[in-house]
Amino acid sequence: MPCNCCEITDHAFSESEARAEVRNYRKRGPANQTKLILEAIRSLGLKDAALLDVGGGIGTIYHELLEDVAREAMHVDASSAYLKIATEEAKRRGHSERVKFIHADFTEVAADLPQVDVVTLDRVVCCYPDYRSLLKAAANKTRRAVALTYPREIWYMRIALHVVNFFQRLMNDPFRVFLHPVQGMESLLNNEGLKRVSTRRLFVWEMALYQR
Ligand SMILES: C[S@@+](CC[C@H](N)C(=O)[O-])C[C@H]1O[C@@H](n2cnc3c(N)ncnc32)[C@H](O)[C@@H]1O
């Protein structure tokens, strides 16, 4: 069955939201759950790494890691609004030549992309219905590690996501958020040869770092 999730996701994120996020990032630095990903990757002690940021939004992860850890980055995103703002921010920071921007559903283009050292998915699995395809593709692209954040599988997050989806339905907006099973994601990544080496939790988000 053809999937239109990329189109739906593209419409879900507006340019004004992306602009507000980048203003916030310039003022306050990375969001708390993104800081966990950055710390996890820095703990690997990599230098000159190649990075793939799936659903990178305004590009915070590589804007930060191109300073010390990464030599180059790829940003694959279903949202054209986010990609536009991320491109502008990369130019502003003087590293746009080291970033490749791809507007696509990652699961559809992953086979054509080169392998990298680290793949990141910050708050991305919860925007995509088929976590299996997404994480399998991410695992196949990494030589060293995958770091991701997702909503905690806990009662209040179940309620919160139900409420969000209730209002989405009410507004006739087909975009949905997903609370995927942590054990399911874990088994899949384990089967792809990746082992969880670190877990950090905030009130809403959980961060997991997997290494080969
Ligand atoms: C909630 S935003 C998170 C953005 C950024 N990572 C952050 O944490 O600020 C989710 C992002 O994932 C992207 N996304 C979701 N599913 C995707 C897919 N299958 N392929 C590429 N991008 C995807 C969306 O377009 C959006 O940019």
The ligand as an ORCA input file, in Angstrom:
! r2SCAN-3c Opt
* xyz 0 1
  C       9.463     16.503     16.198
  S      10.489     16.865     14.838
  C      12.092     16.732     15.597
  C      13.112     17.598     14.931
  C      14.489     17.575     15.587
  N      15.095     16.282     15.474
  C      14.371     17.990     17.015
  O      14.430     17.134     17.921
  O      14.205     19.194     17.259
  C      10.432     15.359     13.880
  C      11.234     15.448     12.611
  O      11.332     14.159     12.021
  C      11.115     14.267     10.634
  N      10.696     12.939     10.149
  C       9.721     12.135     10.654
  N       9.674     10.981      9.964
  C      10.636     11.055      9.016
  C      11.082     10.174      7.975
  N      10.519      8.983      7.788
  N      12.090     10.574      7.183
  C      12.673     11.797      7.351
  N      12.291     12.673      8.316
  C      11.287     12.307      9.127
  C      10.100     15.387     10.526
  O      10.056     15.940      9.235
  C      10.642     16.363     11.559
  O      11.669     17.163     11.032
*
